[in-house]
Amino acid sequence: MDKASVLFCIGSLALSLLIAVVAFPFAAMDAEVVTAAAAPQPAYKMGSVDVGQGFGELPVEDLMAYYVENPPVEDAGAAPAPEIRFGGC
């Protein structure tokens, strides 16, 4: 490779690293947000969620109660998923 190509590659990497170092603090979450997200919260503290499609906003506590009372059911008549094998040469 000639000298101009090497300088361009090094300059591109240096500029990319500089942009990453400058932009990281703007993209990173605060320490308080990270610790709050790591701790589980009760459903009543989460408020309401917009479910959409005409249902509007529903409290998370109601959604959890509905899920516990009506768990998802597997379709007994459905065919089992096919076994996928590697079909080499």
N, C-alpha and C positions, 0 to 999 in steps of 0.2 A: 504494500500500500504506500501511496505517496504521503508526503508530509501534510498536505492540505486535508486529506481524508482523516488522518489520525487526529489532527487538531479539531476538525469538525466533530468527530465522535466524542472526544474528551470534552469539548465545549458543550455539546448537547447533553451529555451526562451531568456535567456541572450545573447547567441551567435547570435541568429537571430536578436535581437534588435541591437546589436553592428554592425553587418554586414549592417543592414538597415541604421543606423546612418552614417556609413563610406561611403556607396555607394550613398546616397541620393544626395550630391552635384554634383556627376558626372552625375546623371540622370536628375537633375532638369534643366529647361530652364532658361536662363538669364532673368533678369527683362526687358531688352530692347526688347527681343524677345516676351515676354508675352504682353507688351504694344503695340508692332507693330501688333501682331496678333489680338488684341482686336479692333483695329481701322480698319474700312472698307477702302479698297483701290480701286481706279478706275481701270477698266479693262486694260487700256493701260500701267499701271505700273507693271502688273503681268508678262509681257513677254510672252514667248511661252511655250506650254505644248506638250509633246510627246503623241499623241493620240494613236499611235501604229497601228497594223493591216494594214500596208501599207500606212497610211495617213501621217505619219511623224509628224513634229512639226507644230503646228498652233498657231497663236497669240490668247490669251484669248479674246481680243476685237472682233475678227472675230467669235469665238465660241459663244459669247454672242449675237452678231448681228444675227447670224443664228438662235439661240434659240428664240429670240424675233420675228423674221420674220416667223418662222416655229415652233409654240408651239406644244408640244405633243398632239396627238388626241386620245381620248378614242374610243375604238372599239364599235360601236353602236350595232353590231350583237353578241357581247359576252354575255354569260349568266352572270347574277349577281352572286356575290360571295355567297356561301351558308351561312345561318345563323348557327353558331356553338353554340350549347347549351350543358350545362353540362348534361351528361347522367348518373347520379348517379344510385344508386340501385333501 
